[in-house]
Amino acid sequence: MITVHHLEDSRSQRVLWLLEELGVPYEVKRYERDPKTKLGPKALYDVHPLGKSPVITDGDVTVAETGAIFEYIADTCEPGSLVPERGSADRRAVTYWLHYAEGSAMPLLVMKLVFSRLPVNAPLLMRPLVKSVSGKAQDSFIDPRIGEHVRFWEQELAKTGWFAGEDMTLADIMMSFPLEAANQRADVSKTPNIRAFLERIHARDAYKRALERGGPYSFA
């Protein structure tokens, strides 16, 4: 049975959702973040040398990185309609979004989170300076780049409401975290397709069951 090593408020929530969509039995081993550093516990290093989540174990197999986990699950389980036919345009789109989500989208959103927290974590006397530097970095580089990606998502979702074809696929589960993070850290008020996408996935029974198993999570 697959064990999901699930860190609170983390991207591993997508793995729980995927397994719920597929109806695959799994176990959850939950880890709490350090309340000050927000980092995962040392116990995760016993699972993987980098001590990161998500990571799954399946017997003697250990798989880290969300995209690799998704591919492993698709190869070892019955993914059904969540994986389009091999060689099709929709399958190529799924592959693209599996790589894009972590390779292009999330680094900017992590930068946004880190820079927004810098003034709070700085020494009291340094906060005005750190706040100024952080604000300029966000205004001049981070926010404009995130805006480009948000517009890209909005355009892609305008086609069918999903990221790879007419129906929900692995791509949509993978992209859920960047969109939910952007919904908290950026301005998506003028993106009806993104908002509709989020409402649609939040209404899915499998999504709700995943939250019950993993617990609610925050992007703040």
JOUR-V647321 format. One record per pair of residues at least 12 apart in sequence whose ideal C-beta (glycine too) atoms are under 8 Angstrom apart, sorted by sequence separation. I is the first residue (numbers start at 0). J is the second residue. If there is no record, write none. Layout:
# JOUR-V647321
i;j
I;J
I;J
This chain:
# JOUR-V647321
i;j
3;15
15;27
30;42
39;51
51;63
53;65
117;129
118;130
162;174
181;193
30;43
39;52
55;68
117;130
47;61
49;63
54;68
57;71
3;18
46;61
53;68
117;132
118;133
178;193
182;197
47;63
55;71
117;133
1;18
57;75
115;133
178;196
179;197
114;133
178;197
1;23
3;25
5;27
7;29
30;52
114;136
115;137
152;174
175;197
1;24
2;25
3;26
5;28
6;29
7;30
114;137
0;24
1;25
2;26
3;27
4;28
5;29
6;30
7;31
8;32
0;25
1;26
2;27
3;28
5;30
6;31
7;32
152;177
171;196
175;200
0;26
2;28
4;30
6;32
111;137
152;178
70;97
114;141
69;97
148;177
152;181
171;200
9;39
111;141
66;97
110;141
111;142
66;98
149;181
160;192
6;39
148;181
167;200
66;100
107;141
111;145
183;217
184;218
65;100
66;101
157;192
160;195
161;196
183;218
65;101
145;181
149;185
156;192
160;196
182;218
183;219
6;43
64;101
107;144
108;145
149;186
153;190
156;193
107;145
149;187
152;190
180;218
4;43
14;53
145;184
146;185
153;192
156;195
160;199
179;218
13;53
145;185
146;186
152;192
153;193
156;196
11;52
14;55
107;148
149;190
152;193
4;46
10;52
11;53
9;52
10;53
11;54
142;185
9;53
104;148
149;193
103;148
6;52
5;52
6;53
4;52
5;53
4;53
23;72
3;53
4;54
4;55
14;65
21;72
3;55
4;56
13;65
17;69
2;55
23;76
1;55
2;56
11;65
14;68
18;72
1;56
2;57
10;65
14;69
17;72
21;76
1;57
21;77
0;57
21;78
14;72
21;79
21;81
20;81
17;81
96;162
96;163
112;180
108;177
115;184
92;162
93;163
104;174
1;72
92;163
105;176
92;164
97;169
105;177
108;180
112;184
90;163
96;169
97;170
100;173
104;177
108;181
111;184
89;163
96;170
100;174
111;185
89;164
93;168
95;170
99;174
105;180
93;169
97;173
100;176
108;184
93;170
96;173
100;177
108;185
92;170
96;174
89;168
83;163
83;164
83;168
80;166
81;167
82;168
80;167
81;168
82;169
80;168
81;169
78;169
81;172
10;105
73;169
69;169
69;172
69;173
112;218
66;173
65;173
17;169
20;172
17;172
16;172
13;172
16;175
13;173
13;175
13;176
12;176
10;176
20;203
29;213
20;205
27;212
29;214
19;205
27;213
19;206
16;205
19;208
16;206
19;209
18;209
16;209
19;212
15;209
12;209
15;212
12;210
15;213
12;213
11;213
12;216
7;214
9;216
5;213
8;216
7;216
8;217
3;213
8;218
